[in-house]
Structures are given as structure tokens and as C-alpha cells.
């Protein structure tokens, strides 16, 4: 897959079903996973690179299913992607 512009393809981390203390996470909260690993970037991306662990805003991201796996497609904007060390 070749991305255009400042597009970013992210493999979201799997949402936890229980917290470390064993508390069940409601489905509505579980679907709000907002961390993942960058899989691919468009040629105009300046700060995000493949294999970076990121926290991102899911609002405006679209789900893309590739070979049976769900990815999120968004763009590189300061208000959407936050970088993790």
C-alpha cells in the first residue's frame, strides 16, 4: 500500500478487556483504543516514522481492513498524533 500526502497508517493496540486489577472495561470504552504502532506513512510526513509507538486521536480516522487485520488511517497533524518515547 502506498500512502499519499501526510497520511499515516496505524496498527491500533488491542483494547484490554480487564484492567490490571481485574475490573471489566465496558465495550464503549474498549473501542476507544488510542495507542498503536505506525505501519506506513505518506511522503509528506515530517515527524512520524514507521515502527513508532504513538498515541492518537481516533476522531476522523477511518478503519481500513488489510488482509483481515484492522488498521486506522489518519493524517499527521499535531492535534491528532502524539508521540510516545
N, CA, C and O atoms as a GROMACS GRO file, in nm:
protein
  340
    1UNK      N    1   0.085  -0.118   0.000
    1UNK     CA    2   0.000   0.000   0.000
    1UNK      C    3   0.090   0.124   0.000
    1UNK      O    4   0.180   0.135   0.083
    2UNK      N    5   0.066   0.214  -0.091
    2UNK     CA    6   0.142   0.338  -0.098
    2UNK      C    7   0.052   0.454  -0.053
    2UNK      O    8  -0.053   0.479  -0.112
    3UNK      N    9   0.094   0.523   0.052
    3UNK     CA   10   0.014   0.633   0.107
    3UNK      C   11   0.051   0.764   0.039
    3UNK      O   12   0.164   0.781  -0.008
    4UNK      N   13  -0.043   0.855   0.034
    4UNK     CA   14  -0.024   0.985  -0.029
    4UNK      C   15  -0.019   1.095   0.076
    4UNK      O   16  -0.074   1.080   0.185
    5UNK      N   17   0.047   1.206   0.044
    5UNK     CA   18   0.047   1.324   0.130
    5UNK      C   19   0.100   1.296   0.269
    5UNK      O   20   0.205   1.233   0.284
    6UNK      N   21   0.026   1.342   0.370
    6UNK     CA   22   0.070   1.321   0.509
    6UNK      C   23  -0.014   1.213   0.579
    6UNK      O   24  -0.037   1.220   0.700
    7UNK      N   25  -0.057   1.115   0.501
    7UNK     CA   26  -0.137   1.005   0.556
    7UNK      C   27  -0.050   0.915   0.646
    7UNK      O   28   0.069   0.897   0.620
    8UNK      N   29  -0.113   0.860   0.750
    8UNK     CA   30  -0.045   0.772   0.845
    8UNK      C   31  -0.133   0.650   0.867
    8UNK      O   32  -0.252   0.663   0.898
    9UNK      N   33  -0.076   0.531   0.851
    9UNK     CA   34  -0.147   0.406   0.875
    9UNK      C   35  -0.098   0.349   1.008
    9UNK      O   36   0.022   0.327   1.026
   10UNK      N   37  -0.191   0.326   1.101
   10UNK     CA   38  -0.158   0.283   1.237
   10UNK      C   39  -0.223   0.149   1.267
   10UNK      O   40  -0.341   0.128   1.239
   11UNK      N   41  -0.144   0.058   1.326
   11UNK     CA   42  -0.199  -0.068   1.377
   11UNK      C   43  -0.234  -0.040   1.523
   11UNK      O   44  -0.144  -0.028   1.606
   12UNK      N   45  -0.364  -0.030   1.556
   12UNK     CA   46  -0.401   0.001   1.695
   12UNK      C   47  -0.368  -0.114   1.788
   12UNK      O   48  -0.378  -0.231   1.752
   13UNK      N   49  -0.328  -0.078   1.910
   13UNK     CA   50  -0.306  -0.179   2.014
   13UNK      C   51  -0.440  -0.244   2.045
   13UNK      O   52  -0.545  -0.181   2.034
   14UNK      N   53  -0.435  -0.368   2.085
   14UNK     CA   54  -0.558  -0.438   2.125
   14UNK      C   55  -0.610  -0.377   2.254
   14UNK      O   56  -0.535  -0.351   2.347
   15UNK      N   57  -0.739  -0.353   2.258
   15UNK     CA   58  -0.802  -0.297   2.378
   15UNK      C   59  -0.806  -0.404   2.488
   15UNK      O   60  -0.832  -0.521   2.461
   16UNK      N   61  -0.780  -0.363   2.607
   16UNK     CA   62  -0.787  -0.455   2.720
   16UNK      C   63  -0.932  -0.484   2.755
   16UNK      O   64  -1.017  -0.396   2.746
   17UNK      N   65  -0.959  -0.606   2.794
   17UNK     CA   66  -1.093  -0.640   2.838
   17UNK      C   67  -1.107  -0.622   2.988
   17UNK      O   68  -1.217  -0.604   3.040
   18UNK      N   69  -0.994  -0.627   3.059
   18UNK     CA   70  -0.990  -0.607   3.204
   18UNK      C   71  -0.868  -0.521   3.239
   18UNK      O   72  -0.766  -0.526   3.170
   19UNK      N   73  -0.882  -0.445   3.344
   19UNK     CA   74  -0.768  -0.368   3.393
   19UNK      C   75  -0.673  -0.461   3.467
   19UNK      O   76  -0.704  -0.579   3.487
   20UNK      N   77  -0.557  -0.410   3.508
   20UNK     CA   78  -0.462  -0.491   3.585
   20UNK      C   79  -0.523  -0.542   3.716
   20UNK      O   80  -0.482  -0.646   3.766
   21UNK      N   81  -0.620  -0.470   3.770
   21UNK     CA   82  -0.687  -0.508   3.895
   21UNK      C   83  -0.805  -0.601   3.873
   21UNK      O   84  -0.870  -0.642   3.968
   22UNK      N   85  -0.835  -0.635   3.744
   22UNK     CA   86  -0.942  -0.729   3.715
   22UNK      C   87  -1.077  -0.666   3.687
   22UNK      O   88  -1.175  -0.738   3.672
   23UNK      N   89  -1.084  -0.535   3.680
   23UNK     CA   90  -1.212  -0.467   3.654
   23UNK      C   91  -1.244  -0.477   3.505
   23UNK      O   92  -1.159  -0.447   3.421
   24UNK      N   93  -1.366  -0.518   3.472
   24UNK     CA   94  -1.409  -0.526   3.332
   24UNK      C   95  -1.422  -0.387   3.271
   24UNK      O   96  -1.473  -0.294   3.335
   25UNK      N   97  -1.374  -0.373   3.147
   25UNK     CA   98  -1.386  -0.246   3.076
   25UNK      C   99  -1.509  -0.254   2.987
   25UNK      O  100  -1.521  -0.348   2.908
   26UNK      N  101  -1.603  -0.157   2.997
   26UNK     CA  102  -1.722  -0.159   2.912
   26UNK      C  103  -1.685  -0.155   2.764
   26UNK      O  104  -1.584  -0.096   2.727
   27UNK      N  105  -1.767  -0.216   2.680
   27UNK     CA  106  -1.741  -0.220   2.536
   27UNK      C  107  -1.724  -0.080   2.480
   27UNK      O  108  -1.636  -0.057   2.397
   28UNK      N  109  -1.805   0.015   2.524
   28UNK     CA  110  -1.795   0.152   2.472
   28UNK      C  111  -1.657   0.211   2.498
   28UNK      O  112  -1.604   0.283   2.414
   29UNK      N  113  -1.598   0.182   2.613
   29UNK     CA  114  -1.464   0.231   2.645
   29UNK      C  115  -1.357   0.150   2.573
   29UNK      O  116  -1.255   0.205   2.531
   30UNK      N  117  -1.380   0.020   2.560
   30UNK     CA  118  -1.282  -0.069   2.498
   30UNK      C  119  -1.258  -0.029   2.353
   30UNK      O  120  -1.146  -0.043   2.302
   31UNK      N  121  -1.362   0.019   2.285
   31UNK     CA  122  -1.350   0.057   2.145
   31UNK      C  123  -1.274   0.189   2.126
   31UNK      O  124  -1.251   0.229   2.012
   32UNK      N  125  -1.235   0.255   2.232
   32UNK     CA  126  -1.169   0.385   2.222
   32UNK      C  127  -1.017   0.372   2.229
   32UNK      O  128  -0.950   0.468   2.268
   33UNK      N  129  -0.960   0.257   2.193
   33UNK     CA  130  -0.816   0.240   2.195
   33UNK      C  131  -0.750   0.354   2.120
   33UNK      O  132  -0.789   0.386   2.007
   34UNK      N  133  -0.650   0.415   2.180
   34UNK     CA  134  -0.588   0.531   2.115
   34UNK      C  135  -0.437   0.524   2.114
   34UNK      O  136  -0.370   0.626   2.106
   35UNK      N  137  -0.383   0.403   2.124
   35UNK     CA  138  -0.239   0.386   2.108
   35UNK      C  139  -0.217   0.282   2.000
   35UNK      O  140  -0.302   0.197   1.975
   36UNK      N  141  -0.101   0.288   1.938
   36UNK     CA  142  -0.069   0.192   1.835
   36UNK      C  143   0.069   0.213   1.779
   36UNK      O  144   0.146   0.295   1.829
   37UNK      N  145   0.099   0.139   1.674
   37UNK     CA  146   0.230   0.146   1.608
   37UNK      C  147   0.208   0.190   1.465
   37UNK      O  148   0.121   0.139   1.395
   38UNK      N  149   0.288   0.287   1.420
   38UNK     CA  150   0.281   0.336   1.283
   38UNK      C  151   0.334   0.227   1.190
   38UNK      O  152   0.444   0.175   1.209
   39UNK      N  153   0.255   0.194   1.088
   39UNK     CA  154   0.292   0.091   0.992
   39UNK      C  155   0.350   0.153   0.866
   39UNK      O  156   0.449   0.105   0.813
   40UNK      N  157   0.287   0.261   0.818
   40UNK     CA  158   0.332   0.326   0.696
   40UNK      C  159   0.297   0.474   0.702
   40UNK      O  160   0.202   0.514   0.770
   41UNK      N  161   0.374   0.554   0.630
   41UNK     CA  162   0.349   0.699   0.624
   41UNK      C  163   0.359   0.748   0.481
   41UNK      O  164   0.427   0.687   0.398
   42UNK      N  165   0.290   0.859   0.452
   42UNK     CA  166   0.299   0.922   0.322
   42UNK      C  167   0.429   1.000   0.308
   42UNK      O  168   0.498   1.023   0.408
   43UNK      N  169   0.463   1.041   0.187
   43UNK     CA  170   0.590   1.110   0.163
   43UNK      C  171   0.601   1.249   0.227
   43UNK      O  172   0.712   1.300   0.243
   44UNK      N  173   0.490   1.310   0.264
   44UNK     CA  174   0.494   1.443   0.323
   44UNK      C  175   0.499   1.442   0.476
   44UNK      O  176   0.499   1.549   0.538
   45UNK      N  177   0.503   1.324   0.539
   45UNK     CA  178   0.511   1.316   0.685
   45UNK      C  179   0.650   1.359   0.729
   45UNK      O  180   0.751   1.315   0.674
   46UNK      N  181   0.653   1.447   0.829
   46UNK     CA  182   0.781   1.502   0.873
   46UNK      C  183   0.830   1.446   1.006
   46UNK      O  184   0.950   1.439   1.028
   47UNK      N  185   0.739   1.405   1.094
   47UNK     CA  186   0.782   1.363   1.227
   47UNK      C  187   0.749   1.219   1.261
   47UNK      O  188   0.813   1.161   1.348
   48UNK      N  189   0.653   1.161   1.195
   48UNK     CA  190   0.614   1.022   1.224
   48UNK      C  191   0.687   0.930   1.128
   48UNK      O  192   0.699   0.958   1.008
   49UNK      N  193   0.736   0.820   1.181
   49UNK     CA  194   0.807   0.721   1.100
   49UNK      C  195   0.751   0.581   1.132
   49UNK      O  196   0.698   0.559   1.241
   50UNK      N  197   0.762   0.487   1.037
   50UNK     CA  198   0.718   0.350   1.065
   50UNK      C  199   0.786   0.295   1.190
   50UNK      O  200   0.901   0.327   1.220
   51UNK      N  201   0.712   0.211   1.261
   51UNK     CA  202   0.754   0.143   1.384
   51UNK      C  203   0.754   0.234   1.507
   51UNK      O  204   0.796   0.191   1.614
   52UNK      N  205   0.709   0.360   1.494
   52UNK     CA  206   0.698   0.448   1.611
   52UNK      C  207   0.573   0.412   1.689
   52UNK      O  208   0.467   0.387   1.631
   53UNK      N  209   0.584   0.410   1.821
   53UNK     CA  210   0.468   0.390   1.910
   53UNK      C  211   0.404   0.528   1.929
   53UNK      O  212   0.473   0.622   1.967
   54UNK      N  213   0.275   0.540   1.902
   54UNK     CA  214   0.207   0.669   1.911
   54UNK      C  215   0.076   0.660   1.988
   54UNK      O  216   0.016   0.553   1.999
   55UNK      N  217   0.036   0.772   2.042
   55UNK     CA  218  -0.098   0.790   2.096
   55UNK      C  219  -0.167   0.885   1.999
   55UNK      O  220  -0.108   0.984   1.958
   56UNK      N  221  -0.290   0.854   1.963
   56UNK     CA  222  -0.355   0.934   1.860
   56UNK      C  223  -0.502   0.954   1.890
   56UNK      O  224  -0.563   0.879   1.967
   57UNK      N  225  -0.559   1.056   1.829
   57UNK     CA  226  -0.700   1.088   1.840
   57UNK      C  227  -0.774   1.010   1.732
   57UNK      O  228  -0.748   1.030   1.613
   58UNK      N  229  -0.865   0.922   1.773
   58UNK     CA  230  -0.936   0.838   1.675
   58UNK      C  231  -1.040   0.916   1.595
   58UNK      O  232  -1.085   0.870   1.490
   59UNK      N  233  -1.077   1.034   1.643
   59UNK     CA  234  -1.178   1.113   1.572
   59UNK      C  235  -1.125   1.150   1.434
   59UNK      O  236  -1.017   1.208   1.421
   60UNK      N  237  -1.198   1.116   1.333
   60UNK     CA  238  -1.159   1.147   1.196
   60UNK      C  239  -1.075   1.039   1.130
   60UNK      O  240  -1.047   1.047   1.011
   61UNK      N  241  -1.034   0.937   1.207
   61UNK     CA  242  -0.958   0.827   1.148
   61UNK      C  243  -1.055   0.728   1.084
   61UNK      O  244  -1.166   0.707   1.135
   62UNK      N  245  -1.014   0.668   0.975
   62UNK     CA  246  -1.100   0.568   0.912
   62UNK      C  247  -1.038   0.429   0.927
   62UNK      O  248  -0.916   0.414   0.926
   63UNK      N  249  -1.124   0.330   0.942
   63UNK     CA  250  -1.078   0.192   0.958
   63UNK      C  251  -1.055   0.133   0.820
   63UNK      O  252  -1.141   0.141   0.732
   64UNK      N  253  -0.939   0.072   0.802
   64UNK     CA  254  -0.904   0.004   0.678
   64UNK      C  255  -0.871  -0.140   0.713
   64UNK      O  256  -0.786  -0.165   0.799
   65UNK      N  257  -0.936  -0.235   0.649
   65UNK     CA  258  -0.908  -0.377   0.673
   65UNK      C  259  -0.817  -0.426   0.562
   65UNK      O  260  -0.851  -0.422   0.444
   66UNK      N  261  -0.699  -0.474   0.603
   66UNK     CA  262  -0.599  -0.522   0.509
   66UNK      C  263  -0.563  -0.664   0.549
   66UNK      O  264  -0.514  -0.688   0.660
   67UNK      N  265  -0.586  -0.758   0.459
   67UNK     CA  266  -0.558  -0.899   0.484
   67UNK      C  267  -0.619  -0.946   0.616
   67UNK      O  268  -0.556  -1.020   0.692
   68UNK      N  269  -0.743  -0.903   0.644
   68UNK     CA  270  -0.816  -0.946   0.762
   68UNK      C  271  -0.781  -0.875   0.891
   68UNK      O  272  -0.837  -0.907   0.996
   69UNK      N  273  -0.690  -0.778   0.887
   69UNK     CA  274  -0.650  -0.705   1.007
   69UNK      C  275  -0.694  -0.559   0.994
   69UNK      O  276  -0.680  -0.499   0.888
   70UNK      N  277  -0.747  -0.504   1.105
   70UNK     CA  278  -0.794  -0.365   1.104
   70UNK      C  279  -0.681  -0.268   1.136
   70UNK      O  280  -0.604  -0.288   1.230
   71UNK      N  281  -0.673  -0.163   1.055
   71UNK     CA  282  -0.577  -0.055   1.074
   71UNK      C  283  -0.655   0.075   1.075
   71UNK      O  284  -0.770   0.079   1.030
   72UNK      N  285  -0.595   0.181   1.126
   72UNK     CA  286  -0.657   0.313   1.123
   72UNK      C  287  -0.576   0.403   1.031
   72UNK      O  288  -0.454   0.408   1.039
   73UNK      N  289  -0.646   0.474   0.944
   73UNK     CA  290  -0.583   0.567   0.852
   73UNK      C  291  -0.619   0.708   0.896
   73UNK      O  292  -0.737   0.742   0.907
   74UNK      N  293  -0.519   0.789   0.922
   74UNK     CA  294  -0.540   0.927   0.965
   74UNK      C  295  -0.434   1.012   0.897
   74UNK      O  296  -0.364   0.965   0.808
   75UNK      N  297  -0.423   1.138   0.938
   75UNK     CA  298  -0.316   1.220   0.882
   75UNK      C  299  -0.229   1.276   0.993
   75UNK      O  300  -0.270   1.281   1.109
   76UNK      N  301  -0.110   1.317   0.956
   76UNK     CA  302  -0.014   1.367   1.053
   76UNK      C  303  -0.045   1.513   1.083
   76UNK      O  304  -0.010   1.602   1.005
   77UNK      N  305  -0.110   1.535   1.196
   77UNK     CA  306  -0.139   1.671   1.240
   77UNK      C  307  -0.112   1.676   1.389
   77UNK      O  308  -0.142   1.579   1.459
   78UNK      N  309  -0.056   1.784   1.440
   78UNK     CA  310  -0.025   1.792   1.584
   78UNK      C  311  -0.144   1.763   1.675
   78UNK      O  312  -0.125   1.711   1.785
   79UNK      N  313  -0.265   1.794   1.630
   79UNK     CA  314  -0.382   1.770   1.716
   79UNK      C  315  -0.430   1.625   1.711
   79UNK      O  316  -0.518   1.587   1.788
   80UNK      N  317  -0.373   1.544   1.622
   80UNK     CA  318  -0.420   1.406   1.607
   80UNK      C  319  -0.323   1.300   1.656
   80UNK      O  320  -0.366   1.196   1.703
   81UNK      N  321  -0.192   1.325   1.646
   81UNK     CA  322  -0.094   1.222   1.682
   81UNK      C  323   0.002   1.277   1.785
   81UNK      O  324   0.060   1.385   1.767
   82UNK      N  325   0.020   1.203   1.891
   82UNK     CA  326   0.114   1.239   1.997
   82UNK      C  327   0.216   1.127   2.007
   82UNK      O  328   0.179   1.009   2.003
   83UNK      N  329   0.338   1.159   2.019
   83UNK     CA  330   0.445   1.062   2.012
   83UNK      C  331   0.482   1.010   2.149
   83UNK      O  332   0.489   1.085   2.246
   84UNK      N  333   0.505   0.880   2.156
   84UNK     CA  334   0.543   0.818   2.282
   84UNK      C  335   0.692   0.783   2.275
   84UNK      O  336   0.743   0.751   2.168
   85UNK      N  337   0.759   0.791   2.388
   85UNK     CA  338   0.902   0.757   2.394
   85UNK      C  339   0.915   0.607   2.412
   85UNK      O  340   1.026   0.555   2.420
   0.00000   0.00000   0.00000
